[in-house]
Amino acid sequence: MSFSIRHALVLSFLALAPALVAQVPRRPRGIYAVVRIEDYVNQQQNANPSITQAQLDSYFDTLYQGFLANPAVSGLTLQVGWRILNPNPPTSSNSYFWNYVDDAFAAVAAWNIQNSTQAPKTIQFIVSPGFSSPQWLLDQLPSCDGLFQTPAQTPPSTCGTATFLGFSEGNGTVLPLPWNPVYKSAWQTFLTALAARYGSNPAFVSIDIGGPTAASTEMILPTDKTSNNPQTQFGVDISPNDMWSLLLAFHYPGMAAYQNTDQAFIDEWDNAIDMFGQVFSGVTLTAPMTADGLPNFSQKFTIPPAFTAYCPSPTMHCAAATTVLSHFVEPTVGGANAKEAMTAGMEAARVGLDLSVPGTKLLTGSTAQFTAPSAQILGGAQFDMSFSMDTLEEGCASTFPPGPGDTPTGCSIPSTCTTDACIPVVCIPQACLAPGVTPATLASYTKFAKSLRRT
């Protein structure tokens, strides 16, 4: 689909559906297909290194149309790194690259015009900063890595990045620090451009709040739990949490409340929520609920009284997350937008964890009686895997593939096995099997993939 036709469709849809551009904030409803744009681009470029931009646009047109043709799908969730959409500084003539997003809005507009008697399909945004920040911005931020060397080398007071290896969600090694003013200003400038381009489009219904983040919009940073521990790149081993302790001491000198606590991250999440409320209007702001993604220091940290039920196992990182959440749910916060709390990584094995699906249900249920969009919190969940293709990972009440703490007796997964298909059937936890079925019942199938084909 050509650029001019795409925009003609978008403009036509706007003209045909003025009722959708209303005072009431737009809200997502139903099941959305998550489109990880960068993964698809890399996949196509690896398959055809000489692929042109026109061919990529054509590929995405077909991809989006395929998702939208599914009657169970209510729309598209575009998950994309900031660096893809903002490859050059705002001062350059080609600051932004909107093709893949324009393709999505055009595909949605076309589907809605062709299916005018059905509920319109819509678009949600998940734009990731952090490790996905554009290189031109990273080049402006001095590194703080000298703090972690022996002997320590004092970095400039304006230092704004730290290097973390082995982050569980991948996607980079150089992380902008959440409180760095240059980083925050550049992120707001980009979001303002995004809002200017799509903010009034009736197909745009929600956007995830992000900023003080790493590889997604979730409240997850490199920690002892989520990254290599120890970090070995500085010559002397150091844990990720100890790196954060040194960074906090350097950037918040003499401020006890910020030493070995998550207070700085709470501040920056509150700031991001307020900033999104200023930049966007008339849509739904989504706050991803993650209880164990921030550094868990040893100090006590108070959980807001109204949120104690959300943290069955009270920790500093859950207290920090619920403190942010307590700010988010305030009716005066978020501007002229609706709000949604969403738990990511939805799996049956995670039910009961702090701020998981039950926490989301608790929050939405407690605000259901309110009528103001800023006070009534919608609920959502993002599947960790494809629920139609990876049924065992999603539906099993025990982790699959099994982790060190729940490996069945006799289970040994070869180091060469990198996909679920080759996992021995003896490694399937009993909790994942139907009543009356045991690992012994499946023994003749040898591998997980064969058991799926034959049962």
Summary of the structure (lengths in Angstrom):
residues: 455
radius of gyration: 23.1
end to end distance: 43.5
largest distance: 69.2
contacts: 1451
relative contact order: 0.08
helix: 40%
strand: 13%
